[in-house]
Amino acid sequence: MKKHGNKKFLSLFSVVIALVVSSLSFIPSLQAVGDGSWTSPYSVSQAISNQNNSVKTVQGYIVGQPTSTSTVVTSNYPNDYALALADSASETNTANMLYVQIPTSYRSQFGLKTNPGLKGTSIKVTGNLTAYFSHAGLKNATAMEKTTGSNPGDPGNPGDPPPFDESYYSSATGKTGAALKTALHNIIDDHTELSYSEVWEALKVTDQDPNNSNNVILLYTGRSQSKTTNGSGINDWNREHVWAKSHGDFGTTMGAGTDIHHLRPTDVSVNSSRGNLDFDNGGSQHSEALGNYYDSDSWEPRNAVKGDVARMIFYMAVRYEGDSGEPQLELNNNVNNGTAPFHGKMSILLQWHQQDPVDNWERNRNNIIYNDYQHNRNPFIDHPEWAEEIW
């Protein structure tokens, strides 16, 4: 009888275990997942599981460069053509990696031979989920961007500036059109002004490479370059006025000429090529700043900073309204604006604003300027929707 009872117990126990195991298959994964959009990207594991040639955005950490189906190198990178992403920066199993083909326009910024310090960096990339090196991959990338500190589940960088208090914009709440523009101007007006020489040191902080504290990231090339190479020599970096300083003829005077919300480090020769061109699509690709295009009347920045450029221009058009002898700057839909206080092309800038959404790099920069330097903010980084409300 005892043996018979044990058999009945074991049989019942087996049924219970089978039911538990069966039910577990219906429990969703606890890992945070996205829908593959820019604002809710796939994890690498999602991308590996959805190799159906669909166009999706994926977020992960750069862990090396694939050189074959089962080989990913982590140093002495042979070229700038590919990188491997994983959900963990310390991943070593190639089965858990997504192989990303880097298109020509992004190699100077994301190729590991040129930028070996990118290993361990979090990025987002949009493209076709399809095999590369006969391995789960992503090809035909149309957007690539650093997202350090913003991976799903990543708490961020301990050194990041604190977020701002939304009450900063309380007087603009509920307004639209010209009333919103005026309210925002009154909020961000009368900032703490820097001298033009002080701009050098400020940019070394606002545009610091998050992966190398000795370097800054150059706006148009995306190149990481030593902070000490600022100047006027070949391949030095200098201070680019994104709102061309001749558009309103304010030069480098304190105020519009030294406002670091629109001043960025750029390669000297690339800055010279951009000159005072308005912004528009098209032209010939710049040989040194791949992904940037220009012609006789316009400049098109690389995809990863199109929105950044647009939001800097929007800021300038709101901040400078002719008060206290300052220039009155406005957007228009033209190019060849010359010395008139206008910048275009508004319709294209609004498109870029939508095409390249605000990222953590911009938010961090905005916070640093607010907390440590000018004590005012770029409203269009904090509230992107306000651009359409005004223009």
Residue pairs with C-beta under 8 A, 6 or more apart in sequence:
31 43
31 45
32 43
32 152
32 153
33 42
33 43
33 46
34 40
34 41
34 42
34 43
34 46
34 57
34 59
34 152
35 42
36 42
36 46
36 50
36 54
36 56
36 57
36 58
37 57
38 57
38 124
38 126
38 143
38 357
39 357
41 56
41 57
41 58
41 59
41 124
42 50
42 56
42 57
42 58
42 59
43 58
43 59
43 60
43 87
43 152
44 58
44 59
44 60
44 85
44 86
44 87
44 96
44 97
44 98
45 87
45 96
46 58
47 56
47 58
47 60
47 85
47 98
47 129
47 136
47 138
48 96
48 98
48 136
50 56
50 129
51 129
51 130
51 131
51 136
51 137
52 129
53 128
53 129
53 130
54 128
54 129
55 126
55 127
55 128
55 129
55 142
56 126
56 127
56 129
57 124
57 125
57 126
57 143
58 85
58 98
58 124
58 125
58 126
58 129
58 138
59 122
59 123
59 124
59 147
59 150
59 151
59 152
60 85
60 86
60 87
60 98
60 122
60 123
60 151
61 85
61 86
61 87
61 88
61 89
61 91
61 120
61 121
61 122
61 123
61 151
62 83
62 84
62 85
62 112
62 118
62 119
62 120
62 121
62 122
62 123
63 72
63 74
63 84
63 85
63 86
63 89
63 90
63 91
63 92
63 97
63 119
63 120
64 72
64 73
64 74
64 83
64 84
64 112
64 119
65 72
65 73
65 74
65 77
65 78
65 82
65 83
65 84
65 112
66 72
66 82
66 83
66 84
66 94
66 97
66 99
66 132
66 133
66 135
67 73
67 78
67 82
67 133
68 133
69 133
69 134
69 135
70 94
70 135
71 94
72 84
72 94
72 97
74 119
75 116
77 111
77 112
77 113
77 116
78 113
79 111
79 113
80 102
80 107
80 108
80 110
80 111
80 112
80 113
80 114
81 101
81 102
81 107
81 111
82 99
82 100
82 101
82 102
82 132
82 133
83 99
83 100
83 102
83 110
83 111
83 112
83 118
84 94
84 97
84 98
84 99
84 100
85 97
85 98
85 100
85 123
85 125
86 96
86 97
86 98
87 96
87 151
88 96
89 120
89 122
91 97
94 135
97 135
97 136
98 136
98 137
98 138
99 132
99 133
99 135
99 136
99 137
99 138
100 125
100 127
100 132
100 137
100 138
100 139
100 141
101 127
101 132
101 137
101 138
101 139
101 140
101 141
102 110
102 111
102 141
102 144
103 140
103 141
104 290
105 285
105 290
105 291
105 302
105 303
106 141
106 144
106 290
106 291
106 304
107 114
107 290
108 114
108 221
108 222
108 223
108 289
108 290
108 291
109 115
109 144
109 221
109 222
109 223
109 291
109 302
109 304
110 118
110 123
110 144
110 222
112 118
112 119
114 223
115 224
117 209
117 211
117 212
117 224
118 211
120 211
121 146
121 148
121 210
121 211
122 146
122 147
122 148
122 149
122 150
122 151
122 154
123 144
123 145
123 146
123 147
124 143
124 144
124 145
124 147
125 138
125 141
125 143
125 144
125 145
126 141
126 142
126 143
126 144
127 138
127 139
127 140
127 141
127 142
128 138
128 139
128 140
129 137
129 138
130 137
130 138
130 139
131 137
132 138
132 139
142 303
143 303
143 304
143 356
144 303
144 304
145 304
145 356
145 359
145 361
146 210
146 359
146 361
147 359
147 360
148 157
148 210
148 211
148 360
148 361
149 156
149 157
149 160
149 210
149 360
150 156
150 359
150 360
157 210
160 364
160 367
161 364
161 367
161 368
161 370
161 371
161 372
162 367
162 371
163 367
164 367
164 370
164 377
164 382
168 187
168 377
169 184
169 187
169 379
169 382
169 383
171 183
171 186
171 187
172 180
172 183
172 184
172 187
172 379
172 386
175 183
176 389
176 390
177 389
177 390
178 390
180 386
180 389
180 390
181 318
181 390
184 318
184 379
184 386
185 318
185 319
185 321
187 376
187 379
188 315
188 318
188 319
188 376
188 377
188 378
188 379
189 319
189 321
189 323
189 376
191 259
191 319
191 374
191 375
191 376
192 373
192 374
192 375
192 376
193 254
193 255
193 258
193 259
193 374
194 202
194 254
194 258
194 260
194 373
194 374
195 254
195 258
196 239
196 252
196 254
196 257
196 258
198 258
199 239
199 258
199 260
199 263
200 230
200 239
202 260
202 373
203 216
203 239
203 260
203 263
203 264
203 265
204 216
204 227
204 230
205 368
205 372
206 260
206 365
206 368
206 369
206 373
207 216
207 217
207 219
207 264
207 265
207 365
208 215
208 216
208 217
208 227
209 215
209 216
209 217
209 224
210 361
211 224
212 224
214 226
214 227
215 224
215 225
215 226
215 227
216 224
216 225
216 227
216 237
216 265
217 223
217 224
217 225
217 265
218 224
218 225
218 237
218 264
218 265
218 266
218 267
218 270
219 240
219 242
219 264
219 265
219 266
219 301
219 305
219 308
220 240
220 266
220 267
220 270
220 271
220 274
220 286
220 289
220 292
220 301
220 302
220 305
221 266
221 267
221 270
221 288
221 289
221 290
221 292
222 302
222 304
222 305
223 267
225 237
225 265
225 267
229 235
229 236
229 237
230 236
230 237
230 238
230 265
231 237
231 238
231 268
232 238
232 268
233 268
234 268
234 269
235 267
235 268
235 269
236 267
236 268
237 265
237 266
237 267
237 268
238 265
238 266
238 268
238 271
239 263
239 264
239 265
239 266
240 263
240 264
240 265
240 266
240 271
240 274
241 257
241 262
241 263
242 262
242 263
242 264
242 309
242 312
242 313
242 316
243 256
243 262
243 312
243 313
243 316
243 329
243 343
244 275
244 276
244 277
244 278
244 343
245 251
245 252
245 256
245 257
245 276
246 276
246 338
246 339
247 276
247 329
247 337
247 338
247 339
247 340
247 341
247 342
247 343
248 256
248 320
248 327
248 328
248 329
248 339
248 340
248 341
249 327
249 339
249 341
250 256
250 257
250 326
250 327
251 257
252 258
255 320
255 326
256 316
256 319
256 320
256 326
256 327
256 329
259 316
259 319
259 374
260 369
260 373
260 374
261 312
261 315
261 316
261 319
261 366
261 369
261 374
261 376
261 378
262 312
262 313
262 315
262 316
264 312
266 274
267 288
267 289
269 288
270 286
270 288
270 289
270 292
273 286
273 289
273 294
274 294
274 299
276 338
277 294
277 297
277 298
277 299
277 335
278 297
278 298
278 299
278 334
278 335
278 336
278 337
278 343
278 344
278 345
279 298
279 299
279 300
279 301
279 309
279 310
279 313
279 343
279 344
279 345
279 348
279 349
279 352
280 297
280 298
280 299
280 300
280 335
280 344
280 345
280 348
281 293
281 298
281 300
281 348
282 293
282 295
282 298
282 300
283 293
283 294
283 295
283 298
283 299
283 300
284 293
284 294
284 295
285 291
285 292
285 293
286 292
286 293
286 294
289 302
290 302
291 301
291 302
291 303
291 304
292 299
292 300
292 301
292 302
293 299
293 300
294 300
297 335
297 336
298 335
298 345
300 306
301 309
303 355
303 356
304 356
305 356
306 352
306 355
306 356
307 352
307 353
307 354
307 355
307 356
307 357
307 358
308 356
308 361
308 362
309 349
309 352
310 349
310 350
310 352
310 353
310 356
310 380
310 387
311 353
311 358
311 362
311 378
311 380
311 381
311 384
311 387
312 378
313 331
313 343
313 349
314 331
314 349
314 353
314 378
314 380
314 387
314 390
314 391
315 378
315 379
315 380
316 329
316 343
317 329
317 330
317 331
317 343
318 379
318 390
319 329
319 376
320 326
320 327
320 328
320 329
321 328
321 329
322 328
327 341
328 341
329 341
329 342
329 343
330 341
330 342
330 343
331 342
331 343
331 344
331 346
331 349
331 391
332 342
332 343
332 344
332 345
332 346
333 344
333 345
333 346
333 347
334 342
334 344
334 345
335 344
335 345
337 343
337 344
346 391
350 387
350 388
350 391
353 380
353 384
353 387
357 384
358 381
358 384
362 378
362 381
363 381
366 377
366 378
366 381
366 382
369 376
369 377
369 378
370 376
370 377
379 386
380 386
380 387
